[in-house]
Amino acid sequence: MTANKIDWFMRRHDYRPEAIGLTEPPQESSVDISSGISPGIPSDIGIRLDRTNQLLEELIRIHVHDKITEHDIDISDSVTYTLSSSEAALVTYTVPPNYVMLLREFFTSLRDDTTYYVYLNDEIFQYNPDMSFPGMGLAISPQVTFKMYVLNTYGSSQTYSTVINASLRREVYWLYPTYSYKKPV
Amino acid sequence: MTLNIKKFSIPPKMVDKLKKGEELPHVDLDRALREADLK
């Protein structure tokens, strides 16, 4: 459930403990309200009737509250490799599931800083050490794979290093324990 | 959460194109990588 959906949920159904008059700290409950829930009534609400359809109690369960925390993880990784003449390397990095990546650096350097060619995603760049790639500083969606091709167009072997520096951010939603509120009848 | 690397050979004519300043389509590189995998 996204933050927006939770916000909407909380506005539409104001089941905060204080909003429903619950002054005591909520207690965890294992009350089963799966029976007696009428169609069209949110699954968070249930009623229990006696055999003569007298309302015994009204139960409200609170499943989810709002947000939440953010976790940032700094990542820094590099790989060094030697390419012979006319050899290429495909260097990839995939943003892990559930994370958004804030990309700071993704570059390849050559020992002598000579200009050479790299491909990043669908664009080609004649690389020099001072350039920035498009996408720097932007939030990258989960599971997007960056691809960087490094081509050795020299007549001899060259050693390259590809470096990535970024932050991974994960939004964590705390699920409150399930509470029940028994409305007096 | 690490960089992955895969090496492959590129056809000499691709290198020649680059040296002439011609752009090399991204798909050509993908194809070269696939063909290298098949060998």
Backbone of each chain as ProteinMPNN parsed JSONL, in Angstrom:
{"seq_chain_A": "MTANKIDWFMRRHDYRPEAIGLTEPPQESSVDISSGISPGIPSDIGIRLDRTNQLLEELIRIHVHDKITEHDIDISDSVTYTLSSSEAALVTYTVPPNYVMLLREFFTSLRDDTTYYVYLNDEIFQYNPDMSFPGMGLAISPQVTFKMYVLNTYGSSQTYSTVINASLRREVYWLYPTYSYKKPV", "coords_chain_A": {"N_chain_A": [[0.861, -1.193, 0.0], [0.632, 2.119, -0.925], [1.957, 5.305, 0.21], [0.211, 7.355, -0.503], [-2.184, 5.966, -0.83], [-2.584, 5.084, 1.721], [-2.88, 7.521, 3.047], [-5.232, 8.366, 1.819], [-6.92, 6.365, 2.635], [-6.933, 6.777, 5.367], [-8.14, 9.252, 5.512], [-10.62, 8.787, 4.404], [-11.688, 6.795, 5.935], [-11.797, 7.327, 9.009], [-10.311, 5.919, 11.3], [-8.66, 6.223, 13.373], [-7.476, 5.579, 16.648], [-8.106, 7.633, 18.506], [-10.015, 8.984, 17.098], [-12.21, 7.363, 17.067], [-12.947, 7.313, 19.589], [-11.51, 5.82, 21.311], [-9.931, 5.58, 24.151], [-8.308, 4.187, 25.783], [-5.18, 2.488, 25.579], [-4.78, 0.741, 22.557], [-5.538, -2.683, 22.352], [-4.027, -5.702, 21.455], [-5.727, -7.971, 19.433], [-7.385, -10.993, 18.842], [-9.763, -11.352, 17.789], [-12.176, -12.751, 15.748], [-13.671, -11.465, 13.061], [-14.595, -12.269, 10.748], [-16.929, -13.545, 10.146], [-20.254, -12.456, 9.785], [-19.85, -10.114, 8.499], [-21.161, -7.766, 6.424], [-21.934, -7.587, 2.935], [-20.397, -5.004, 1.123], [-19.679, -3.537, 3.259], [-16.796, -2.214, 4.6], [-13.987, -4.314, 5.128], [-12.916, -3.823, 7.473], [-14.751, -3.412, 9.326], [-17.075, -4.915, 11.419], [-19.996, -6.605, 12.564], [-21.683, -8.118, 15.27], [-24.288, -10.219, 15.842], [-26.997, -11.351, 17.867], [-29.102, -14.265, 18.225], [-31.543, -13.222, 17.732], [-31.137, -11.161, 16.112], [-30.286, -8.966, 17.478], [-28.102, -6.359, 18.098], [-25.029, -7.151, 19.229], [-22.402, -6.362, 19.475], [-20.212, -3.997, 18.005], [-17.593, -4.136, 15.912], [-14.485, -2.789, 15.232], [-11.755, -2.933, 13.307], [-8.394, -2.069, 13.127], [-6.163, -1.989, 10.739], [-4.028, -0.828, 9.418], [-1.809, 1.77, 9.796], [-0.503, 5.058, 9.235], [2.47, 6.056, 7.696], [5.697, 5.869, 8.97], [8.874, 4.924, 7.886], [12.026, 5.856, 6.462], [14.65, 4.272, 4.834], [17.963, 4.68, 4.144], [20.573, 3.558, 2.154], [23.901, 3.724, 1.517], [25.707, 3.049, -1.347], [28.685, 1.882, -2.809], [30.635, 0.89, -5.331], [33.053, -0.778, -7.327], [34.608, -1.972, -10.285], [37.367, -3.452, -11.751], [38.991, -4.053, -14.789], [40.588, -5.662, -17.559], [40.757, -5.043, -20.959], [41.302, -6.541, -24.032], [42.487, -5.658, -27.316], [39.87, -4.553, -29.38], [38.003, -5.677, -27.77], [35.105, -5.74, -25.671], [33.228, -4.568, -22.84], [30.381, -5.222, -20.944], [28.935, -3.542, -18.462], [26.836, -3.772, -15.773], [24.248, -2.625, -13.606], [21.711, -3.359, -11.415], [18.901, -1.938, -9.993], [17.827, -2.794, -6.808], [14.847, -4.687, -5.955], [12.089, -2.936, -4.552], [13.498, -0.727, -3.839], [14.421, 2.669, -4.358], [16.693, 4.316, -6.376], [19.1, 6.779, -5.874], [21.102, 8.228, -7.974], [24.461, 8.995, -7.937], [27.038, 8.814, -9.074], [28.235, 7.237, -11.944], [30.518, 5.869, -13.697], [33.259, 5.321, -15.965], [36.682, 4.855, -15.867], [39.816, 5.3, -17.449], [43.162, 4.241, -17.342], [44.983, 6.164, -18.315], [43.36, 8.287, -18.686], [42.456, 8.826, -21.228], [40.361, 9.781, -23.925], [37.577, 7.793, -24.685], [35.099, 5.428, -25.797], [31.876, 5.019, -24.471], [28.788, 3.373, -23.848], [25.759, 4.274, -22.48], [22.897, 3.031, -21.336], [20.714, 3.818, -23.848], [22.271, 5.583, -25.197], [25.14, 7.006, -26.745], [28.342, 7.984, -25.727], [31.136, 10.027, -26.099], [33.564, 9.609, -24.118], [34.846, 11.63, -21.522], [36.796, 12.413, -18.64], [35.492, 14.428, -17.223], [32.836, 14.547, -17.703], [29.281, 14.31, -17.119], [26.74, 11.895, -16.762], [23.482, 11.66, -18.227], [20.73, 11.584, -16.013], [21.962, 11.625, -13.625], [21.661, 12.169, -10.177], [18.975, 11.804, -10.177], [15.971, 10.101, -9.201], [15.841, 6.686, -9.51], [13.885, 4.098, -10.7], [12.786, 1.062, -9.034], [14.391, -1.991, -9.883], [15.323, -1.235, -12.355], [17.738, -1.579, -14.88], [20.935, -0.432, -15.331], [23.015, -0.016, -18.067], [26.282, -0.119, -19.156], [28.376, 0.104, -21.78], [31.677, -0.58, -22.519], [34.134, 0.013, -24.742], [37.103, -1.152, -26.059], [39.028, 0.463, -28.135], [41.58, 0.612, -28.754], [44.802, -0.448, -29.961], [46.023, -2.137, -28.273], [45.98, -3.911, -25.107], [43.992, -2.543, -22.486], [43.433, -1.172, -19.248], [40.563, -0.761, -17.342], [38.342, 0.959, -15.097], [35.21, 0.742, -13.64], [32.881, 2.614, -11.891], [30.427, 2.98, -9.369], [28.425, 5.124, -7.482], [25.947, 5.626, -5.175], [22.743, 6.178, -3.593], [20.501, 4.075, -1.955], [17.11, 3.965, -1.396], [14.58, 3.001, 0.762], [11.214, 2.813, 1.439], [9.551, 2.133, 4.328], [6.782, 0.586, 5.609], [5.077, 0.566, 8.52], [3.163, -1.879, 9.923], [0.561, -1.729, 11.977], [-0.287, -3.637, 14.854], [-3.199, -5.704, 14.78], [-6.05, -4.211, 15.898], [-8.931, -4.186, 17.976], [-12.037, -2.645, 18.419], [-14.589, -2.376, 20.594], [-17.63, -1.255, 20.268], [-19.821, 0.248, 22.521], [-23.127, -0.931, 23.034]], "CA_chain_A": [[0.0, 0.0, 0.0], [1.484, 3.301, -1.014], [1.67, 6.361, 1.18], [-1.002, 8.06, -0.931], [-3.35, 5.145, -0.551], [-2.786, 5.081, 3.16], [-3.451, 8.818, 3.391], [-6.622, 8.369, 1.385], [-7.642, 5.436, 3.502], [-7.114, 7.362, 6.683], [-9.115, 10.346, 5.436], [-11.932, 8.24, 4.081], [-12.139, 6.007, 7.086], [-11.0, 7.853, 10.108], [-10.39, 4.912, 12.355], [-7.628, 6.394, 14.384], [-8.04, 5.254, 17.955], [-8.716, 8.782, 19.155], [-11.175, 9.407, 16.318], [-13.364, 6.51, 17.371], [-13.233, 7.408, 21.006], [-10.776, 4.81, 22.069], [-8.989, 6.323, 24.987], [-7.332, 3.255, 26.33], [-4.265, 1.996, 24.56], [-5.345, -0.393, 21.835], [-5.047, -4.004, 22.729], [-4.01, -6.656, 20.358], [-6.913, -8.798, 19.506], [-7.484, -12.093, 17.897], [-11.198, -11.516, 17.527], [-12.466, -13.076, 14.362], [-14.892, -10.8, 12.622], [-14.815, -12.649, 9.356], [-18.341, -13.852, 9.977], [-21.101, -11.34, 10.155], [-19.534, -8.91, 7.731], [-22.11, -7.636, 5.332], [-21.358, -7.101, 1.685], [-20.371, -3.555, 0.99], [-19.067, -2.929, 4.437], [-15.348, -2.468, 4.573], [-13.616, -5.487, 5.909], [-12.418, -3.396, 8.772], [-15.883, -3.248, 10.234], [-17.936, -6.083, 11.522], [-20.974, -6.555, 13.64], [-22.064, -9.44, 15.763], [-25.685, -10.211, 16.229], [-27.437, -12.564, 18.55], [-30.03, -15.036, 17.398], [-32.727, -12.407, 17.402], [-30.623, -10.022, 15.357], [-29.925, -7.833, 18.322], [-26.684, -6.03, 17.953], [-24.254, -7.422, 20.423], [-21.257, -5.463, 19.493], [-19.687, -3.55, 16.725], [-16.137, -4.265, 15.996], [-13.699, -2.069, 14.238], [-10.351, -3.346, 13.372], [-7.48, -1.126, 12.501], [-5.078, -2.81, 10.182], [-2.872, -0.115, 8.894], [-1.713, 3.192, 10.055], [0.255, 5.71, 8.191], [3.877, 5.919, 7.415], [6.571, 5.062, 8.269], [10.266, 5.361, 7.964], [12.799, 5.703, 5.236], [15.985, 3.735, 5.069], [18.908, 4.976, 3.074], [21.804, 2.766, 2.154], [24.884, 4.21, 0.55], [26.461, 1.976, -2.002], [29.849, 2.283, -3.573], [31.21, -0.336, -5.865], [33.864, -0.58, -8.524], [35.151, -3.191, -10.872], [38.519, -3.161, -12.611], [39.109, -5.137, -15.77], [41.463, -5.395, -18.7], [40.179, -5.418, -22.245], [42.251, -6.599, -25.14], [42.074, -4.856, -28.463], [38.574, -4.929, -29.966], [37.149, -6.356, -26.798], [34.179, -4.818, -25.012], [32.662, -5.044, -21.581], [29.068, -4.711, -20.563], [28.867, -3.421, -17.003], [25.434, -3.501, -15.432], [23.825, -2.532, -12.212], [20.252, -3.414, -11.328], [18.355, -1.405, -8.745], [17.119, -3.893, -6.14], [13.405, -4.516, -5.775], [11.61, -2.159, -3.397], [14.369, 0.418, -3.579], [14.608, 3.714, -5.354], [18.108, 4.664, -6.329], [19.532, 8.136, -6.184], [22.405, 7.987, -8.594], [25.421, 10.094, -7.832], [28.099, 8.651, -10.064], [28.375, 5.959, -12.647], [31.476, 6.262, -14.724], [34.384, 4.428, -16.227], [37.924, 5.6, -16.063], [40.929, 4.601, -18.069], [44.37, 4.567, -16.601], [45.627, 7.407, -18.751], [42.317, 9.29, -18.881], [42.263, 9.122, -22.639], [38.972, 9.687, -24.369], [37.164, 6.542, -25.316], [33.656, 5.384, -25.992], [31.02, 4.183, -23.636], [27.355, 3.47, -24.079], [24.975, 4.175, -21.254], [21.535, 2.77, -21.801], [20.587, 3.867, -25.301], [22.985, 6.71, -25.765], [26.589, 6.842, -26.847], [29.091, 9.147, -25.291], [32.579, 10.01, -26.226], [33.756, 9.877, -22.701], [36.026, 12.228, -20.924], [36.627, 12.263, -17.19], [34.738, 15.502, -16.59], [31.435, 14.59, -18.107], [28.263, 13.662, -16.303], [25.757, 11.193, -17.568], [22.084, 11.99, -17.934], [20.161, 10.743, -14.959], [22.646, 11.835, -12.35], [20.887, 12.876, -9.169], [17.554, 11.515, -10.286], [15.52, 8.863, -8.577], [15.702, 5.625, -10.493], [12.878, 3.152, -10.225], [13.269, -0.281, -8.688], [14.647, -3.04, -10.871], [15.863, -0.724, -13.613], [19.128, -1.979, -15.059], [21.824, 0.442, -16.078], [23.995, -0.746, -18.861], [27.358, 0.692, -19.7], [29.313, -0.615, -22.629], [33.006, 0.018, -22.637], [34.789, -0.598, -25.895], [38.518, -0.834, -26.196], [39.325, 0.657, -29.546], [43.032, 0.732, -28.893], [45.448, -1.611, -30.558], [46.628, -2.969, -27.229], [45.132, -4.082, -23.926], [43.857, -1.383, -21.594], [42.758, -1.488, -17.991], [39.49, 0.192, -17.039], [37.603, 0.797, -13.842], [33.859, 1.315, -13.635], [32.55, 2.953, -10.509], [29.084, 3.481, -9.106], [28.136, 5.656, -6.147], [24.513, 5.934, -5.16], [21.996, 5.871, -2.374], [19.275, 3.307, -2.14], [16.119, 4.378, -0.395], [13.424, 2.111, 0.861], [10.18, 3.273, 2.347], [9.058, 1.001, 5.107], [5.48, 0.853, 6.208], [4.847, -0.223, 9.722], [1.797, -2.364, 10.064], [0.203, -1.813, 13.387], [-1.006, -4.861, 15.193], [-4.632, -5.59, 14.568], [-6.77, -3.808, 17.099], [-10.386, -4.213, 17.858], [-12.72, -1.685, 19.272], [-15.944, -2.847, 20.813], [-18.489, -0.102, 20.522], [-20.92, -0.096, 23.434], [-24.45, -0.968, 22.401]], "C_chain_A": [[0.888, 1.231, 0.0], [1.076, 4.331, 0.024], [0.392, 7.091, 0.802], [-2.25, 7.268, -0.594], [-3.643, 5.116, 0.94], [-3.39, 6.404, 3.601], [-4.93, 8.853, 3.026], [-7.462, 7.498, 2.317], [-7.937, 6.084, 4.85], [-8.101, 8.525, 6.649], [-10.521, 9.796, 5.252], [-12.516, 7.476, 5.261], [-11.284, 6.417, 8.275], [-11.121, 6.929, 11.315], [-9.249, 5.049, 13.356], [-8.225, 6.162, 15.758], [-8.726, 6.437, 18.615], [-9.977, 9.224, 18.414], [-12.408, 8.562, 16.637], [-13.59, 6.423, 18.873], [-12.52, 6.38, 21.855], [-9.712, 5.524, 22.892], [-7.935, 5.416, 25.593], [-6.37, 2.839, 25.224], [-4.856, 0.777, 23.859], [-4.709, -1.698, 22.293], [-5.017, -4.891, 21.5], [-5.178, -7.606, 20.523], [-6.852, -9.91, 18.488], [-8.944, -12.353, 17.543], [-11.421, -11.758, 16.045], [-13.768, -12.403, 13.966], [-15.207, -11.192, 11.187], [-16.273, -13.029, 9.118], [-19.15, -12.633, 10.411], [-20.766, -10.065, 9.439], [-20.459, -8.852, 6.53], [-21.403, -7.173, 4.075], [-21.412, -5.587, 1.629], [-19.786, -2.851, 2.188], [-17.573, -3.216, 4.395], [-14.973, -3.596, 5.518], [-13.071, -5.121, 7.281], [-13.523, -3.308, 9.798], [-16.693, -4.527, 10.265], [-18.941, -5.885, 12.635], [-21.281, -7.979, 14.056], [-23.481, -9.347, 16.313], [-25.993, -11.452, 17.042], [-28.5, -13.242, 17.689], [-31.28, -14.263, 17.015], [-32.323, -11.12, 16.689], [-30.411, -8.772, 16.203], [-28.417, -7.603, 18.203], [-25.956, -6.268, 19.265], [-23.058, -6.474, 20.528], [-20.844, -5.108, 18.081], [-18.168, -3.542, 16.845], [-15.486, -3.457, 14.881], [-12.264, -2.526, 14.379], [-9.499, -2.356, 12.584], [-6.275, -1.92, 12.023], [-3.804, -2.011, 9.926], [-2.902, 1.317, 9.367], [-0.808, 3.803, 9.018], [1.725, 5.398, 8.321], [4.728, 5.965, 8.676], [7.98, 5.653, 8.301], [10.939, 5.199, 6.612], [14.187, 5.202, 5.604], [16.863, 4.069, 3.873], [20.147, 4.106, 3.243], [22.727, 3.364, 1.104], [25.611, 3.025, -0.058], [27.608, 2.591, -2.787], [30.519, 1.014, -4.044], [32.047, 0.003, -7.093], [34.354, -1.924, -9.02], [36.257, -2.774, -11.842], [38.748, -4.347, -13.544], [40.012, -4.689, -16.908], [40.787, -5.894, -19.965], [41.279, -5.453, -23.289], [41.702, -5.785, -26.304], [40.792, -5.426, -29.069], [37.705, -5.759, -29.029], [36.274, -5.301, -26.113], [33.72, -5.433, -23.701], [31.286, -4.426, -21.41], [29.011, -4.728, -19.039], [27.439, -3.026, -16.646], [25.258, -3.366, -13.929], [22.301, -2.494, -12.201], [19.804, -2.899, -9.968], [17.542, -2.509, -8.07], [15.618, -3.625, -6.052], [13.127, -3.715, -4.5], [12.495, -0.965, -3.05], [14.285, 1.414, -4.729], [16.059, 4.157, -5.243], [18.314, 6.129, -6.68], [20.964, 8.028, -6.685], [23.298, 9.209, -8.468], [26.502, 9.992, -8.912], [28.01, 7.267, -10.688], [29.294, 6.236, -13.824], [32.563, 5.206, -14.857], [35.625, 5.271, -16.46], [38.991, 4.691, -16.662], [42.201, 5.111, -17.409], [44.982, 5.905, -17.011], [44.61, 8.515, -19.071], [42.108, 9.687, -20.341], [40.787, 8.984, -23.0], [38.699, 8.325, -25.006], [35.645, 6.512, -25.331], [32.963, 4.521, -24.948], [29.575, 4.377, -24.096], [26.674, 3.375, -22.723], [23.52, 4.126, -21.667], [21.499, 2.95, -23.321], [21.351, 5.018, -25.934], [24.486, 6.448, -25.763], [27.263, 8.135, -26.409], [30.554, 8.944, -25.628], [33.083, 10.513, -24.883], [35.002, 10.705, -22.42], [35.77, 12.317, -19.423], [35.743, 13.325, -16.546], [33.24, 15.437, -16.86], [30.522, 13.902, -17.084], [27.283, 12.962, -17.234], [24.363, 11.692, -17.25], [21.553, 11.058, -16.855], [20.855, 10.921, -13.633], [21.742, 12.608, -11.382], [19.407, 12.602, -9.231], [17.226, 10.213, -9.567], [15.259, 7.832, -9.661], [14.788, 4.543, -9.911], [13.485, 1.8, -9.876], [13.406, -1.158, -9.929], [15.005, -2.525, -12.265], [17.325, -1.135, -13.698], [19.872, -0.933, -15.888], [22.8, -0.422, -16.856], [25.055, 0.237, -19.349], [28.279, -0.213, -20.513], [30.627, 0.142, -22.663], [33.736, -0.725, -23.748], [36.244, -0.183, -25.95], [38.861, -0.748, -27.67], [40.825, 0.836, -29.784], [43.614, -0.56, -29.473], [46.096, -2.523, -29.53], [45.674, -3.042, -26.04], [45.128, -2.82, -23.069], [43.103, -1.813, -20.339], [41.779, -0.374, -17.635], [38.932, -0.081, -15.642], [36.241, 1.452, -13.998], [33.404, 1.448, -12.19], [31.077, 3.369, -10.429], [29.008, 3.96, -7.657], [26.676, 6.093, -6.138], [23.949, 5.707, -3.769], [20.779, 5.058, -2.759], [18.327, 3.688, -1.024], [14.95, 3.411, -0.427], [12.446, 2.694, 1.863], [9.57, 2.065, 3.036], [7.753, 1.389, 5.77], [5.291, -0.06, 7.408], [3.391, -0.632, 9.776], [1.523, -2.489, 11.546], [-0.394, -3.188, 13.656], [-2.495, -4.654, 14.966], [-5.328, -5.289, 15.89], [-8.253, -4.036, 16.894], [-10.96, -3.206, 18.84], [-14.157, -2.154, 19.412], [-16.802, -1.643, 21.196], [-19.624, -0.497, 21.453], [-22.257, -0.025, 22.724], [-25.485, -0.46, 23.383]], "O_chain_A": [[1.788, 1.362, 0.83], [0.008, 4.248, 0.631], [-0.423, 7.414, 1.667], [-3.248, 7.821, -0.133], [-4.799, 5.121, 1.363], [-4.302, 6.427, 4.427], [-5.769, 9.304, 3.807], [-8.565, 7.867, 2.72], [-9.033, 5.959, 5.396], [-8.815, 8.767, 7.622], [-11.48, 10.272, 5.86], [-13.718, 7.534, 5.523], [-10.189, 5.899, 8.491], [-11.93, 7.147, 12.217], [-8.922, 4.112, 14.085], [-9.378, 6.521, 15.998], [-9.792, 6.289, 19.212], [-10.897, 9.772, 19.021], [-13.535, 9.031, 16.482], [-14.328, 5.566, 19.358], [-12.908, 6.117, 22.993], [-8.714, 6.006, 22.357], [-6.814, 5.839, 25.875], [-6.737, 2.845, 24.049], [-5.378, -0.123, 24.517], [-3.513, -1.78, 22.574], [-5.886, -4.819, 20.63], [-5.548, -7.983, 21.635], [-6.313, -9.744, 17.394], [-9.306, -13.428, 17.064], [-10.898, -11.031, 15.2], [-14.836, -12.738, 14.48], [-15.985, -10.528, 10.502], [-16.792, -12.855, 8.015], [-18.748, -11.886, 11.303], [-21.345, -9.021, 9.74], [-20.521, -9.782, 5.727], [-20.402, -6.458, 4.135], [-22.393, -4.977, 2.054], [-19.436, -1.673, 2.112], [-17.158, -4.353, 4.175], [-15.584, -3.784, 6.57], [-12.806, -5.978, 8.123], [-13.269, -3.15, 10.992], [-16.954, -5.136, 9.228], [-18.733, -5.077, 13.541], [-21.146, -8.918, 13.271], [-23.798, -8.494, 17.142], [-25.323, -12.477, 16.915], [-28.755, -12.828, 16.558], [-31.984, -14.627, 16.073], [-33.062, -10.136, 16.667], [-30.364, -7.657, 15.683], [-27.607, -8.53, 18.21], [-26.257, -5.642, 20.282], [-22.788, -5.883, 21.574], [-21.102, -5.831, 17.119], [-17.588, -2.995, 17.783], [-15.928, -3.474, 13.732], [-11.672, -2.491, 15.457], [-9.878, -1.889, 11.51], [-5.488, -2.443, 12.812], [-2.686, -2.458, 10.182], [-3.94, 1.978, 9.327], [-0.402, 3.154, 8.054], [2.102, 4.486, 9.056], [3.981, 6.192, 9.628], [8.179, 6.793, 8.722], [10.452, 4.481, 5.739], [14.802, 5.662, 6.565], [16.522, 3.763, 2.731], [20.682, 3.953, 4.342], [22.357, 3.49, -0.063], [26.064, 2.121, 0.644], [27.493, 3.681, -3.347], [30.919, 0.169, -3.243], [31.764, 0.967, -7.804], [34.491, -2.881, -8.257], [36.087, -1.856, -12.644], [38.7, -5.502, -13.121], [40.169, -3.497, -17.175], [40.308, -7.026, -20.026], [42.077, -4.524, -23.413], [40.576, -5.289, -26.256], [40.66, -6.637, -29.245], [36.785, -6.453, -29.463], [36.653, -4.136, -25.993], [33.811, -6.642, -23.485], [31.073, -3.249, -21.703], [29.034, -5.788, -18.413], [26.909, -2.048, -17.172], [26.011, -3.913, -13.124], [21.685, -1.689, -12.899], [20.267, -3.365, -8.928], [16.66, -3.096, -8.697], [15.181, -2.475, -6.071], [13.85, -3.82, -3.51], [12.249, -0.274, -2.061], [14.105, 1.053, -5.892], [16.581, 4.347, -4.145], [17.767, 6.638, -7.658], [21.898, 7.772, -5.925], [22.921, 10.316, -8.852], [26.827, 10.977, -9.574], [27.739, 6.272, -10.016], [28.864, 6.786, -14.838], [32.752, 4.343, -14.0], [35.593, 6.276, -17.17], [39.041, 3.489, -16.404], [42.288, 6.262, -16.979], [45.438, 6.678, -16.168], [44.958, 9.544, -19.651], [41.628, 10.784, -20.627], [40.069, 8.161, -22.432], [39.512, 7.799, -25.767], [34.992, 7.471, -24.92], [33.426, 3.434, -24.604], [29.211, 5.411, -24.656], [26.985, 2.495, -21.92], [22.99, 5.059, -22.269], [22.234, 2.249, -24.017], [21.098, 5.38, -27.083], [25.018, 5.761, -24.891], [26.789, 9.234, -26.699], [31.12, 7.863, -25.468], [33.023, 11.705, -24.579], [36.062, 10.495, -23.01], [34.616, 12.295, -18.996], [35.287, 13.134, -15.418], [32.47, 16.209, -16.288], [30.945, 13.044, -16.309], [27.044, 13.405, -18.357], [24.092, 12.105, -16.122], [21.903, 9.879, -16.81], [20.383, 10.417, -12.614], [21.13, 13.604, -11.768], [18.65, 13.121, -8.411], [18.083, 9.354, -9.36], [14.532, 8.096, -10.619], [14.934, 4.143, -8.756], [14.558, 1.441, -10.362], [12.631, -1.06, -10.881], [14.993, -3.282, -13.235], [18.062, -1.05, -12.716], [19.472, -0.602, -17.004], [23.328, -1.416, -16.358], [24.736, 1.296, -19.888], [28.872, -1.16, -19.996], [30.657, 1.363, -22.818], [33.925, -1.94, -23.685], [36.568, 1.003, -25.894], [38.968, -1.761, -28.36], [41.261, 1.17, -30.886], [42.976, -1.612, -29.464], [46.654, -3.564, -29.88], [44.681, -2.317, -25.983], [46.138, -2.127, -22.951], [42.25, -2.701, -20.376], [42.134, 0.804, -17.63], [39.039, -1.181, -15.1], [36.143, 2.596, -14.443], [33.527, 0.524, -11.386], [30.561, 4.033, -11.328], [29.467, 3.284, -6.737], [26.239, 6.846, -7.007], [24.594, 5.125, -2.897], [20.118, 5.328, -3.762], [18.704, 3.726, 0.147], [14.418, 3.061, -1.48], [12.81, 3.025, 2.992], [9.135, 1.108, 2.394], [7.663, 2.428, 6.424], [5.341, -1.285, 7.305], [2.496, 0.208, 9.682], [2.169, -3.253, 12.263], [-0.945, -3.818, 12.753], [-2.974, -3.521, 14.967], [-5.2, -6.03, 16.865], [-8.748, -4.07, 15.767], [-10.428, -2.969, 19.924], [-14.858, -2.307, 18.411], [-16.702, -1.102, 22.298], [-20.318, -1.481, 21.197], [-22.479, 0.86, 21.897], [-26.671, -0.405, 23.058]]}, "seq_chain_B": "MTLNIKKFSIPPKMVDKLKKGEELPHVDLDRALREADLK", "coords_chain_B": {"N_chain_B": [[23.75, -6.418, -4.86], [25.726, -5.313, -6.544], [28.105, -4.324, -9.042], [27.958, -5.846, -12.203], [29.816, -7.622, -14.621], [30.465, -8.33, -18.006], [32.345, -9.658, -20.505], [32.989, -9.289, -24.001], [33.703, -9.896, -27.482], [34.101, -7.493, -30.053], [33.168, -6.991, -33.407], [35.7, -6.269, -35.856], [34.912, -4.368, -37.755], [33.122, -2.793, -36.425], [34.742, -1.455, -34.651], [36.231, -0.016, -36.456], [34.288, 1.701, -37.435], [33.75, 3.28, -35.21], [36.196, 4.529, -34.864], [36.171, 6.117, -37.026], [34.453, 7.981, -36.273], [31.8, 7.442, -36.494], [28.539, 6.789, -35.291], [27.661, 4.057, -33.312], [25.045, 1.881, -33.393], [23.143, 1.1, -30.526], [21.826, -1.312, -30.542], [23.426, -2.886, -32.135], [25.539, -3.451, -30.502], [24.287, -4.941, -28.549], [23.581, -7.114, -30.102], [26.108, -8.107, -30.794], [26.937, -8.913, -28.303], [25.115, -10.952, -27.735], [25.774, -12.751, -29.787], [28.34, -13.373, -29.033], [27.818, -14.806, -26.753], [26.7, -17.045, -27.812], [28.766, -18.407, -28.914]], "CA_chain_B": [[23.844, -4.982, -5.088], [27.067, -5.039, -7.038], [28.253, -4.212, -10.486], [28.231, -7.09, -12.926], [30.573, -7.36, -15.837], [30.52, -9.407, -18.99], [33.206, -9.243, -21.62], [32.732, -9.921, -25.292], [34.485, -9.322, -28.574], [33.326, -6.73, -31.013], [33.717, -7.166, -34.759], [36.629, -5.195, -36.246], [34.275, -3.275, -38.517], [32.53, -1.866, -35.441], [35.831, -0.609, -34.169], [36.575, 0.92, -37.536], [33.247, 2.732, -37.476], [33.947, 4.198, -34.088], [37.395, 5.332, -35.105], [35.831, 7.121, -38.047], [33.526, 8.934, -35.683], [30.415, 7.06, -36.744], [27.861, 6.251, -34.124], [27.372, 2.628, -33.381], [23.749, 1.68, -32.721], [23.124, 0.296, -29.304], [21.362, -2.676, -30.846], [24.547, -3.645, -32.684], [26.316, -3.954, -29.371], [23.51, -6.032, -27.941], [23.684, -8.275, -30.986], [27.459, -8.657, -30.644], [26.986, -9.596, -27.007], [24.374, -12.211, -27.874], [26.55, -13.669, -30.624], [29.483, -13.845, -28.235], [27.284, -15.807, -25.838], [26.389, -18.266, -28.553], [29.986, -19.092, -29.329]], "C_chain_B": [[25.245, -4.613, -5.54], [27.039, -4.878, -8.552], [28.524, -5.582, -11.079], [28.933, -6.746, -14.227], [30.574, -8.599, -16.721], [31.339, -8.909, -20.171], [32.784, -9.956, -22.905], [33.552, -9.225, -26.367], [33.572, -8.535, -29.498], [33.976, -6.883, -32.384], [34.612, -5.987, -35.136], [35.952, -4.049, -36.987], [33.558, -2.292, -37.595], [33.588, -0.908, -34.926], [36.19, 0.426, -35.223], [35.561, 2.057, -37.605], [33.459, 3.77, -36.371], [35.142, 5.114, -34.327], [37.145, 6.401, -36.158], [34.854, 8.164, -37.502], [32.071, 8.611, -35.932], [29.795, 6.499, -35.462], [27.519, 4.786, -34.344], [26.039, 2.381, -32.667], [23.871, 0.751, -31.524], [22.735, -1.151, -29.591], [22.489, -3.524, -31.424], [25.406, -4.226, -31.567], [25.582, -5.111, -28.683], [23.628, -7.303, -28.782], [25.068, -8.932, -30.836], [27.59, -9.43, -29.333], [26.266, -10.94, -27.077], [25.165, -13.224, -28.689], [27.751, -14.205, -29.884], [29.034, -14.93, -27.266], [27.054, -17.139, -26.54], [27.63, -19.068, -28.914], [30.535, -19.958, -28.196]], "O_chain_B": [[25.872, -3.71, -4.985], [26.079, -5.247, -9.228], [29.253, -6.383, -10.493], [28.672, -5.714, -14.844], [30.669, -9.735, -16.255], [31.047, -7.864, -20.753], [32.287, -11.082, -22.877], [34.032, -8.107, -26.178], [32.408, -8.886, -29.691], [35.202, -6.901, -32.496], [34.323, -4.844, -34.783], [36.363, -2.895, -36.864], [33.4, -1.117, -37.924], [33.351, 0.292, -34.785], [36.421, 1.594, -34.913], [35.919, 3.218, -37.804], [33.354, 4.975, -36.596], [35.102, 6.308, -34.032], [37.804, 7.441, -36.187], [34.485, 9.109, -38.199], [31.194, 9.415, -35.618], [30.456, 5.828, -34.67], [27.14, 4.366, -35.437], [25.918, 2.644, -31.47], [24.604, -0.238, -31.535], [23.243, -2.085, -28.971], [22.514, -4.74, -31.23], [25.927, -5.337, -31.671], [26.183, -6.113, -28.294], [23.757, -8.409, -28.257], [25.179, -10.155, -30.761], [28.262, -10.459, -29.264], [26.746, -11.941, -26.545], [25.227, -14.403, -28.34], [28.144, -15.356, -30.076], [29.783, -15.868, -26.989], [27.193, -18.209, -25.948], [27.549, -20.266, -29.185], [31.564, -20.613, -28.363]]}, "name": "protein", "num_of_chains": 2, "seq": "MTANKIDWFMRRHDYRPEAIGLTEPPQESSVDISSGISPGIPSDIGIRLDRTNQLLEELIRIHVHDKITEHDIDISDSVTYTLSSSEAALVTYTVPPNYVMLLREFFTSLRDDTTYYVYLNDEIFQYNPDMSFPGMGLAISPQVTFKMYVLNTYGSSQTYSTVINASLRREVYWLYPTYSYKKPVMTLNIKKFSIPPKMVDKLKKGEELPHVDLDRALREADLK"}
